[in-house]
Amino acid sequence: MTGRLLLAVVVAAALTGCAGSSCEELPTRQAERAQLRQDYLTLIEQGGTPEQTTEADDALHAFEREVLDLEQQCTDRG
């Protein structure tokens, strides 16, 4: 189970980058961010290895930065 959660965090972060995303995609990206946060917490609660948690943490933070950038771009346009 923890391997699946780690994979979900890493794959989602790698494949759903916000570069070139439009503001119409913002709600979807925010929902993905919320799900990735929950998956990360589940990984921690289930006792992922230090390597798994470090990798998941790095991927989550990278995705969060991308979503924040998109949020700021959309606010600036608005």
C-alpha positions as CSV (number, residue, x, y, z in Angstrom):
1,M,0.0,0.0,0.0
2,T,2.7,2.5,0.9
3,G,4.5,1.8,-2.4
4,R,1.3,2.7,-4.3
5,L,0.9,5.9,-2.4
6,L,4.5,6.9,-3.1
7,L,4.0,6.1,-6.7
8,A,0.9,8.2,-6.9
9,V,2.7,11.2,-5.4
10,V,5.7,10.9,-7.6
11,V,3.9,10.2,-10.8
12,A,1.3,12.9,-10.3
13,A,3.9,15.5,-9.5
14,A,6.0,14.5,-12.5
15,L,3.1,14.3,-15.0
16,T,0.8,17.1,-14.0
17,G,3.2,20.0,-13.9
18,C,1.6,23.4,-14.2
19,A,3.9,24.8,-16.9
20,G,1.7,26.1,-19.6
21,S,-1.5,25.4,-17.6
22,S,-4.4,27.8,-17.9
23,C,-6.4,29.3,-15.1
24,E,-9.3,27.0,-16.2
25,E,-7.2,24.1,-14.9
26,L,-6.6,25.7,-11.5
27,P,-9.4,24.0,-9.6
28,T,-8.2,20.6,-10.9
29,R,-4.7,21.3,-9.9
30,Q,-5.8,22.4,-6.4
31,A,-7.8,19.2,-6.0
32,E,-4.8,17.2,-7.1
33,R,-2.7,19.0,-4.5
34,A,-5.2,18.2,-1.8
35,Q,-5.2,14.5,-2.8
36,L,-1.4,14.4,-2.9
37,R,-1.3,15.9,0.6
38,Q,-3.7,13.3,1.9
39,D,-1.7,10.5,0.2
40,Y,1.5,11.8,1.8
41,L,-0.1,11.9,5.2
42,T,-1.4,8.3,4.7
43,L,2.1,7.3,3.7
44,I,3.5,8.8,6.9
45,E,0.8,7.2,9.0
46,Q,1.4,3.8,7.5
47,G,5.1,4.0,8.2
48,G,6.8,4.5,4.9
49,T,10.5,4.1,4.8
50,P,12.7,7.2,5.2
51,E,13.5,7.0,1.5
52,Q,9.9,6.8,0.5
53,T,8.8,9.7,2.8
54,T,11.7,11.9,1.6
55,E,11.0,11.2,-2.0
56,A,7.2,11.8,-1.5
57,D,7.9,14.9,0.5
58,D,10.1,16.4,-2.2
59,A,7.6,15.5,-5.0
60,L,4.7,17.0,-3.0
61,H,6.6,20.2,-2.3
62,A,7.5,20.6,-6.0
63,F,3.9,20.1,-7.0
64,E,2.8,22.6,-4.3
65,R,5.2,25.2,-5.7
66,E,3.9,24.7,-9.2
67,V,0.3,25.1,-8.1
68,L,1.2,28.2,-6.1
69,D,2.9,29.7,-9.2
70,L,-0.3,29.0,-11.2
71,E,-2.5,30.5,-8.4
72,Q,-0.3,33.6,-8.5
73,Q,-0.4,33.8,-12.3
74,C,-4.2,33.6,-12.3
75,T,-4.5,36.2,-9.5
76,D,-2.2,38.6,-11.5
77,R,-4.4,38.1,-14.6
78,G,-7.6,38.6,-12.7
